Amino acid sequence: MGMDDTATAQKMKSDQREEVVNGTFPPHKLQKTRFRPKSFFGLVLIGFAVVALPLILALAYSAARIDELTIISRNAVYRATEITHSSRTLIDEIMAMERSVNQALALDDTTLLEGYLLGHNKFDATIKRMFDVISEQSQFQLLRQIQSQENSIFGQVLALNEQPQILQALPEQFANLLVLSQQFSTNNFLLIGQSVEHINQIASETRSLVESEVVILVPLVIFLALMFSTIIAYPIRQIDQAISLMGKGKLTIPVRVNGPGKLVYLGERLDWLRLRLLKLEEQKMQFFRHVSHELKTPLTSIREGSGLLVEGVPGSLNQQQSRIASILHDNSLQLQRKIEDLLSFSALQGNAAKLVKQSVDVRKFIIAAVRAHDLSIVRKQIKIYLLCPELSLECDKQKLDTILDNLLSNAVKFTPDSGQIKISVTSLKVGVQIDICDSGPGVHETDRIKIFEPFYQGRNLPHHYVRGTGLGLAISREYALEHGGNVELIQTGCPGANFRLTLPI
């Protein structure tokens, strides 16, 4: 990247930070090319509509097929009933007309043909009604043939007065007409059977269709429901993750929320809050660094000057002056440790510290760390019990020294006069475990989950306790985590607090 590009990027970043500092919220860009509902409720409604749409379409299509099957069945039943009744009526009327003709022929009395005329009228009405319900062409033609033959017989009956001999040939014609009617009736029953079979086929197809819809739609609806549940829950998870990261102090990760417009806007507000917190965090770290460095320079002069007075380099001091010089020197050392804690915490927050590993003799290193607190240990008459086998460890010596110094400093501060501190080292398969157990008041139950937070001070403070920065344990845990280990407060049988340091070999 060239110098101009770097300057442009820095200017854009500076402008964005300036907006955050001034309390203004940068306007979000409207995405016109991508559809998204404005509200979360709208997204839920869209999801419900998409999930329900296949079911609605399937139900509508199935209802249409069932309605079609119902209409076909109703028409088929009506036609079958009408054709069956009419076929029976035709045969009955043919037989009635035939009896009337036979009686007239046997008694040689044409006046008996009145029964035939009545049967002819009923026969003709039935034929006309059947033409309205017959749809098959073969049956239609057969019905035409029956009508034509019966009309021929009717014409012959009307001509009996002129040609009485015609009456002799009518029974044979009626026999032929009856055969045609019976054939028509038989064909009707066959067609009714075919119609029933067709209805059964349609019903079977409809049932198969419904079963196929169930097989296809149930997994589809489940898939759509899961998909929209994920889509609906996704922006909520993004917001929850963003809040969780901000709560853990991870402020460098931008907040991005995809979803309805209002949730996107909420995500942008969270990102604005993240930038605001990030700016405040940077200002706090900058303040720590400046104050620490500004204090360290004059403190060095005070510490060195008080050390010279204690050693008697400028001249011998009386007892009272020597005691005052010792107090100045001890407090300057204590203040130096607090400033170094602030510098270490500032380096941790800025991720500036790197591990420089060296081989360390654990026993010698612990003994050296204990000797750094000899004055306090002797003054309070504390007994130190050390149980440590011969073993070596690859670690950052400076950071391990800081960890042990903080843990021992806490143990010495909280251990009462004439108390004891037990230090035990255990070699594990993949690491080293160091337990430091004091005989102080221990850690209050409500302080256990917060004891490793920066600047936190516990409740069980000893008498004449000089309040520190509250950074020692936080720095110790961070340094241990950098090594791949940890610092924990564990519950054991010892009366005080037991801090356990674990480090990989």
C-alpha positions in Angstrom: 0.0 0.0 0.0 1.4 3.4 -0.9 1.7 6.5 1.3 -1.4 8.1 -0.2 -3.5 5.0 0.4 -2.3 4.7 3.9 -3.1 8.4 4.6 -6.6 8.0 3.1 -7.3 4.9 5.3 -6.0 6.6 8.4 -8.2 9.7 7.6 -11.3 7.6 7.1 -10.6 5.7 10.4 -10.0 9.1 12.2 -13.2 10.5 10.8 -15.2 7.5 12.0 -13.6 7.7 15.5 -14.3 11.4 15.6 -18.0 10.7 15.0 -18.0 8.2 17.8 -16.3 10.5 20.2 -18.7 13.4 19.4 -21.6 11.0 20.1 -23.0 11.0 16.6 -24.1 7.8 14.9 -22.9 7.2 11.3 -25.8 6.7 9.0 -26.2 3.3 7.6 -26.3 2.6 3.9 -29.6 1.5 2.4 -29.5 -1.7 0.5 -32.1 -1.2 -2.3 -31.2 -4.3 -4.2 -32.0 -6.7 -1.4 -35.4 -7.2 0.0 -35.7 -7.5 3.8 -38.7 -7.0 6.0 -38.7 -3.9 8.2 -39.7 -5.6 11.4 -39.1 -8.9 13.1 -42.8 -9.5 13.1 -42.9 -9.1 9.3 -40.1 -11.8 9.0 -42.2 -14.1 11.2 -45.2 -13.6 9.0 -43.3 -14.2 5.8 -41.8 -17.4 7.3 -45.3 -18.6 8.3 -46.7 -17.8 4.9 -43.9 -19.6 3.0 -44.3 -22.7 5.3 -48.1 -22.7 5.0 -48.2 -22.0 1.3 -47.4 -25.6 0.1 -49.9 -27.0 2.5 -52.6 -24.6 1.3 -51.9 -25.4 -2.3 -51.9 -29.1 -1.7 -55.2 -28.9 0.3 -56.8 -26.8 -2.5 -55.6 -29.2 -5.2 -56.8 -32.2 -3.2 -60.2 -30.6 -2.5 -60.5 -29.9 -6.3 -59.8 -33.5 -7.1 -62.2 -34.8 -4.5 -64.9 -32.3 -5.7 -64.3 -33.6 -9.2 -64.6 -37.2 -8.1 -67.8 -36.3 -6.2 -69.4 -34.7 -9.3 -68.4 -37.6 -11.5 -69.8 -40.1 -9.0 -73.0 -38.2 -8.6 -73.6 -38.0 -12.3 -72.7 -41.6 -12.8 -75.1 -42.7 -10.1 -77.9 -40.5 -11.6 -77.3 -41.8 -15.1 -77.1 -45.4 -13.9 -80.3 -45.1 -12.0 -82.1 -43.3 -14.8 -80.9 -45.8 -17.5 -81.6 -48.8 -15.4 -85.1 -47.6 -14.6 -85.8 -46.5 -18.2 -84.5 -49.8 -19.6 -86.8 -51.7 -17.2 -89.7 -49.5 -18.3 -89.0 -50.1 -22.0 -89.0 -53.9 -21.6 -92.2 -53.7 -19.5 -94.0 -51.5 -22.0 -92.9 -53.7 -24.9 -94.3 -56.7 -23.1 -97.5 -54.9 -22.3 -97.9 -53.8 -25.9 -97.2 -57.3 -27.1 -99.9 -58.7 -24.7 -102.4 -56.3 -26.1 -101.6 -57.2 -29.6 -101.8 -61.0 -28.8 -105.2 -60.5 -27.1 -106.6 -58.6 -30.1 -105.2 -61.3 -32.4 -106.7 -64.2 -30.3 -110.1 -62.6 -30.0 -110.0 -61.0 -33.4 -111.1 -57.7 -31.8 -109.1 -54.6 -32.7 -110.8 -52.6 -30.0 -108.4 -54.4 -27.5 -105.5 -52.5 -29.1 -106.2 -49.5 -26.8 -103.8 -51.0 -24.3 -101.1 -51.0 -27.0 -101.7 -47.3 -27.7 -101.3 -46.4 -24.0 -98.1 -48.5 -23.9 -96.9 -46.8 -27.0 -97.2 -43.3 -25.5 -95.3 -44.4 -22.3 -92.7 -46.1 -24.5 -92.2 -43.0 -26.6 -91.8 -40.7 -23.5 -89.3 -43.1 -22.0 -87.3 -43.2 -25.3 -87.1 -39.4 -25.4 -86.0 -39.2 -21.7 -83.3 -41.8 -22.4 -81.9 -39.8 -25.3 -81.0 -37.1 -22.7 -78.9 -39.4 -20.5 -77.3 -41.7 -23.1 -73.8 -40.6 -24.0 -72.3 -43.7 -25.6 -72.6 -43.7 -29.4 -73.3 -47.4 -29.7 -76.1 -47.3 -27.2 -77.5 -44.2 -28.9 -77.6 -45.9 -32.2 -79.2 -49.0 -30.7 -81.8 -46.8 -29.0 -82.5 -45.2 -32.4 -83.0 -48.7 -33.9 -85.4 -49.6 -31.1 -87.4 -46.4 -31.6 -87.5 -46.9 -35.3 -88.7 -50.5 -35.1 -91.4 -49.6 -32.5 -92.5 -46.7 -34.8 -92.8 -49.2 -37.6 -95.0 -51.4 -35.5 -97.1 -48.4 -34.5 -97.6 -47.5 -38.2 -98.7 -51.0 -38.9 -101.2 -50.9 -36.0 -102.7 -47.7 -37.4 -103.2 -49.4 -40.8 -105.1 -52.4 -39.4 -108.4 -51.1 -40.5 -107.2 -51.1 -44.1 -105.0 -54.2 -43.9 -106.2 -56.5 -41.0 -103.8 -59.3 -42.1 -100.9 -57.2 -40.8 -101.9 -58.2 -37.2 -100.6 -61.7 -37.8 -97.0 -60.5 -38.3 -96.9 -58.2 -35.3 -95.9 -60.8 -32.6 -92.7 -61.7 -34.4 -91.8 -58.0 -34.7 -92.5 -57.6 -31.0 -90.1 -60.5 -30.3 -87.4 -58.8 -32.3 -88.0 -55.5 -30.5 -87.8 -57.3 -27.1 -84.5 -58.8 -28.0 -83.1 -55.4 -29.0 -84.4 -53.9 -25.7 -82.8 -56.7 -23.6 -79.6 -56.2 -25.5 -79.8 -52.5 -24.8 -80.4 -53.2 -21.1 -77.4 -55.7 -21.0 -75.1 -53.1 -22.6 -76.3 -50.5 -20.1 -75.2 -52.8 -17.2 -71.8 -53.3 -18.8 -71.4 -49.5 -19.2 -72.4 -49.0 -15.6 -69.8 -51.4 -14.5 -67.2 -49.6 -16.6 -68.3 -46.3 -15.1 -67.9 -47.7 -11.6 -64.5 -49.0 -12.5 -63.5 -45.6 -13.9 -64.7 -44.0 -10.6 -62.7 -46.5 -8.6 -59.6 -45.6 -10.7 -60.1 -41.9 -10.1 -60.6 -42.5 -6.4 -57.4 -44.6 -6.4 -55.5 -41.9 -8.2 -56.8 -39.3 -5.8 -55.7 -41.4 -2.8 -52.3 -42.0 -4.3 -52.0 -38.2 -5.0 -52.9 -37.4 -1.3 -50.4 -40.0 -0.1 -47.7 -38.5 -2.4 -48.5 -35.0 -1.2 -48.1 -36.2 2.4 -44.8 -37.9 1.6 -43.4 -34.9 -0.2 -45.0 -32.1 1.8 -44.2 -33.3 5.3 -40.4 -33.2 4.8 -40.7 -30.0 2.7 -42.7 -28.3 5.5 -40.3 -29.5 8.1 -37.3 -28.3 6.1 -39.0 -24.9 5.5 -39.9 -24.6 9.2 -36.3 -25.4 10.2 -34.9 -23.0 7.5 -37.0 -20.1 8.6 -36.4 -20.9 12.3 -32.7 -20.6 11.5 -33.3 -17.4 9.5 -35.4 -15.9 12.3 -33.0 -16.9 15.1 -29.8 -16.0 13.2 -30.0 -12.2 13.8 -30.9 -12.8 17.4 -27.8 -15.1 17.7 -25.7 -12.4 16.0 -26.9 -9.7 18.5 -26.3 -12.1 21.5 -22.8 -13.0 20.2 -22.0 -9.3 19.7 -23.1 -8.5 23.3 -21.1 -11.5 24.6 -17.9 -10.4 22.8 -18.4 -6.8 24.1 -18.9 -8.1 27.6 -15.6 -10.1 27.3 -13.8 -7.0 26.2 -13.2 -8.1 22.6 -14.0 -4.8 21.0 -12.0 -5.1 17.8 -14.6 -7.4 16.1 -17.2 -5.4 14.1 -20.9 -6.0 14.8 -22.8 -7.2 11.8 -26.5 -8.2 11.9 -28.3 -9.6 8.9 -32.1 -9.7 9.0 -35.1 -7.3 9.3 -34.4 -3.6 9.0 -35.0 -2.8 12.6 -32.6 -5.6 13.8 -30.0 -4.4 11.3 -30.4 -0.9 12.7 -30.0 -2.3 16.2 -26.8 -4.0 15.1 -25.5 -0.7 13.8 -26.2 0.9 17.1 -24.3 -1.9 18.8 -21.4 -1.4 16.5 -21.5 2.3 17.3 -21.4 1.4 21.0 -18.5 -1.0 20.3 -16.5 1.8 18.7 -17.3 4.1 21.6 -16.2 1.6 24.1 -13.1 0.8 22.1 -12.2 4.5 22.1 -12.7 4.7 25.8 -10.6 1.6 26.3 -7.8 3.1 24.2 -8.0 6.3 26.3 -7.9 4.3 29.5 -4.8 2.3 28.3 -3.1 5.5 27.2 -3.8 7.1 30.5 -2.3 4.0 32.3 0.8 4.2 30.2 1.3 7.9 30.6 0.7 7.9 34.3 2.9 4.9 34.9 5.8 6.3 33.0 5.4 9.7 34.5 5.4 8.2 38.0 8.2 5.7 37.3 10.9 8.4 36.6 10.6 10.4 39.9 10.0 7.2 41.8 13.3 5.8 40.6 15.1 8.8 42.1 13.2 8.4 45.4 13.9 4.7 45.6 17.6 5.1 44.8 18.0 8.1 47.2 16.2 6.3 50.0 18.4 3.2 49.3 21.5 5.3 49.7 20.3 6.7 53.0 19.5 3.2 54.3 23.0 2.0 53.3 24.6 5.1 55.0 26.4 6.3 51.8 25.9 10.1 52.5 26.8 9.5 56.2 25.7 7.6 59.3 22.2 8.2 60.5 20.8 7.9 64.0 18.2 5.3 64.8 15.1 7.4 64.2 16.5 8.7 60.8 17.4 5.2 59.7 13.9 4.0 60.5 12.4 6.8 58.5 14.7 6.1 55.6 13.8 2.4 55.7 10.1 3.3 55.6 10.7 5.5 52.6 12.6 2.8 50.9 10.1 0.0 51.6 7.2 2.2 50.4 9.1 3.2 47.3 9.6 -0.5 46.4 5.9 -1.2 47.0 4.9 1.7 44.8 7.2 0.5 42.1 5.6 -2.9 42.1 2.1 -1.3 41.7 3.4 0.8 38.8 4.9 -2.2 37.2 1.5 -4.0 37.6 -0.1 -1.1 35.7 2.5 -1.3 33.0 2.1 -5.1 32.7 -1.7 -4.8 32.6 -1.4 -2.1 29.9 0.9 -4.4 27.9 -1.6 -7.2 28.2 -4.5 -5.1 27.0 -2.5 -4.0 24.0 -1.2 -7.5 23.2 2.3 -6.1 23.2 3.9 -8.8 25.4 5.5 -11.8 23.8 6.9 -15.0 25.3 10.7 -15.4 25.5 11.1 -18.9 26.8 14.1 -20.2 28.7 14.9 -23.3 30.7 14.3 -22.8 34.4 15.1 -24.8 37.5 11.8 -24.7 39.3 13.1 -25.2 42.8 15.7 -22.5 42.6 13.3 -20.2 40.9 10.7 -20.6 43.7 13.4 -20.1 46.4 14.5 -16.9 44.7 10.9 -15.7 44.5 10.4 -16.4 48.3 13.6 -14.5 49.2 12.3 -11.4 47.5 9.7 -11.3 50.4 12.2 -12.0 53.2 11.6 -8.7 55.0 7.9 -9.2 55.2 8.3 -13.0 56.1 10.8 -12.3 58.9 8.8 -9.3 60.2 5.6 -11.4 60.5 7.5 -14.6 61.5 5.9 -16.7 58.8 7.1 -20.3 58.3 7.6 -21.4 54.7 7.2 -25.1 53.8 8.5 -26.0 50.3 8.0 -29.4 48.8 9.5 -29.4 45.3 11.3 -32.2 43.3 14.1 -31.5 40.9 12.7 -30.6 37.6 13.1 -28.0 34.8 10.6 -25.9 32.9 10.5 -24.0 29.6 8.9 -20.7 30.2 9.3 -16.9 30.1 11.4 -16.2 33.2 10.2 -12.7 33.7 6.5 -13.6 33.5 6.9 -16.6 35.7 8.7 -14.4 38.2 5.7 -12.0 38.0 3.2 -14.8 38.5 5.1 -16.2 41.6 5.7 -12.8 43.0 2.0 -11.9 42.8 0.9 -15.2 44.3 3.5 -15.1 47.1 2.8 -11.4 47.8 -0.9 -12.2 48.3 0.0 -15.2 50.5 2.3 -13.1 52.7 -0.2 -10.2 53.0 -3.1 -12.4 54.1 -1.2 -14.7 56.3 -1.4 -13.6 60.0 1.7 -13.2 62.2 3.3 -16.5 63.1 1.3 -18.2 60.3 2.6 -20.5 57.6 2.7 -20.8 53.8 2.9 -24.2 52.1 4.4 -24.4 48.6 4.1 -27.8 46.8 5.2 -28.6 43.3 3.9 -31.7 41.5 5.2 -33.0 38.2 2.4 -34.0 35.9 2.5 -36.0 32.6 2.3 -32.9 30.5 3.2 -30.1 32.9 3.9 -28.7 36.3 1.5 -27.9 39.1 2.4 -25.4 41.8 0.1 -25.0 44.8 0.6 -22.0 47.2 -1.6 -22.3 50.3 -1.6 -19.7 53.1 -3.2 -19.7 56.5 -5.1 -16.5 56.2 -8.9 -15.8 56.2 -9.3 -17.3 52.7 -11.5 -15.9 49.9 -15.1 -15.1 50.6 -17.6 -17.2 48.7 -19.0 -14.3 46.7 -15.5 -13.2 45.7 -14.5 -16.5 44.1 -15.9 -15.8 40.6 -14.6 -12.2 40.5 -11.2 -12.6 42.2 -9.3 -12.7 38.9 -11.1 -9.6 37.4 -8.9 -6.5 37.0 -9.0 -4.0 39.9 -11.2 -6.2 42.0 -10.6 -6.2 45.8 -11.9 -9.1 48.0 -13.8 -8.8 51.2 -11.7 -10.8 53.7 -9.0 -8.1 54.2 -6.5 -8.6 57.0 -5.9 -6.0 59.7 -3.7 -3.0 58.6 -4.0 -4.2 55.0 -2.6 -1.7 52.5 -5.0 -1.8 49.5 -3.2 -2.6 46.2 -4.2 -2.1 42.6 -6.2 -5.4 42.3 -4.2 -6.3 39.2 -1.9 -9.0 40.5 -4.1 -12.0 40.1 -5.5 -10.8 36.7 -2.0 -10.4 35.4 -0.9 -13.7 36.8 -3.8 -15.5 35.1 -3.2 -13.8 31.7 0.6 -14.7 31.8 -0.3 -18.3 32.7 -2.8 -18.5 29.8 -0.2 -17.1 27.5 2.0 -20.1 28.5 -0.9 -22.5 27.8 -1.6 -23.0 31.5 -3.8 -21.4 34.1 -4.1 -20.0 37.6 -7.1 -21.2 39.7 -8.4 -20.8 43.2 -9.2 -24.3 44.5 -11.0 -25.6 47.5 -8.8 -27.8 49.7 -8.4 -28.7 53.4 -6.1 -25.8 54.1 -7.6 -23.0 56.3 -6.6 -20.1 53.9 -6.6 -19.6 50.2 -5.0 -22.2 47.8 -4.0 -20.8 44.4 -2.9 -23.4 41.9 -0.6 -22.6 39.0 -0.4 -25.1 36.1 2.1 -24.7 33.3 3.0 -27.1 30.4 6.5 -28.5 30.5 
